[in-house]
Amino acid sequence: MTTEPFKIQAIITINIDAADAYVIEAHRQELSTLLADLQERHGAAHMDIKARRPRRAPRAAPPPVLASGFEIVRARYAG
C-alpha cells in the first residue's frame, strides 16, 4: 500500500517600515537573495511584496457570548 506524500505550504510574513523607495529596494534585494537560496533548496519558492496601509479604524470586537453553548448570530433575510 502506497500513500501520497503530504503537501504543505509555508508562508513567511515580514512587515517592514520603509522611509522611502531606496529602503524598499534595499529590502527587496536582500529578500531576493534569500529567496534564491530557498529556490535552490526547495525549487518552487516565490515572493510577493505588497504595499500595506494602516487601518483607519480599529478592528470590530467579536460578537458577545450569552452563555455556555449560546451566542448571538447575525442573519440577513434575502427574500
matplotlib code that plots the C-alpha trace (Angstrom):
import matplotlib.pyplot as plt

x = [0.0, 1.5, 0.4, 0.7, 3.2, 1.9, 1.8, 2.4, 2.6, 4.9, 4.1, 6.7, 5.4, 7.8, 6.4, 8.8, 8.6, 10.3, 11.0, 11.4, 11.8, 15.5, 14.9, 12.2, 14.6, 17.3, 14.9, 13.7, 17.2, 18.0, 14.8, 15.5, 18.9, 17.3, 14.6, 17.3, 18.7, 15.2, 14.7, 18.0, 16.8, 13.0, 12.5, 9.1, 9.6, 8.2, 7.9, 5.0, 5.7, 2.6, 2.1, 0.2, -1.8, -2.6, -6.1, -8.3, -10.5, -9.8, -10.9, -14.5, -15.0, -16.1, -19.8, -20.6, -21.3, -24.5, -23.8, -22.1, -23.4, -25.3, -24.1, -25.6, -25.9, -26.4, -28.6, -29.9, -33.2, -32.7, -36.2]
y = [0.0, 3.3, 6.7, 10.1, 12.4, 15.2, 18.6, 21.7, 25.4, 27.5, 31.3, 33.7, 37.2, 40.1, 43.5, 46.3, 50.0, 51.9, 55.6, 55.8, 53.9, 53.3, 51.5, 49.4, 48.5, 47.5, 45.2, 43.8, 42.9, 41.3, 39.2, 38.2, 36.9, 34.9, 33.7, 32.4, 30.2, 28.8, 28.1, 26.1, 24.0, 23.7, 24.7, 26.3, 29.2, 32.6, 36.1, 38.6, 42.1, 44.3, 47.8, 47.9, 50.8, 51.3, 50.7, 53.8, 52.4, 49.7, 46.2, 45.4, 43.5, 39.8, 39.1, 38.6, 35.1, 34.9, 31.7, 28.4, 27.0, 30.1, 33.0, 35.9, 35.0, 37.7, 36.8, 38.7, 37.9, 38.0, 37.2]
z = [0.0, -1.0, 0.2, -1.4, 0.3, 2.4, 0.8, 2.9, 2.2, 4.3, 4.4, 5.8, 6.6, 7.2, 7.9, 7.0, 7.8, 5.0, 4.9, 1.1, -2.2, -1.6, 1.6, -0.1, -2.9, -0.4, 1.4, -1.9, -3.0, 0.4, 0.2, -3.4, -2.3, 0.5, -2.0, -4.4, -1.6, -0.8, -4.5, -4.7, -1.7, -2.5, -6.1, -6.1, -3.8, -4.8, -3.3, -3.3, -2.0, -1.3, 0.0, 3.3, 4.5, 8.2, 9.4, 9.6, 12.4, 15.0, 14.3, 15.4, 18.6, 18.3, 18.9, 22.6, 24.0, 26.0, 28.0, 27.5, 24.2, 23.1, 21.0, 19.0, 15.4, 12.8, 9.8, 6.9, 5.2, 1.4, 0.3]

ax = plt.figure().add_subplot(projection="3d")
ax.plot(x, y, z, "-o")
ax.set_aspect("equal")
plt.show()
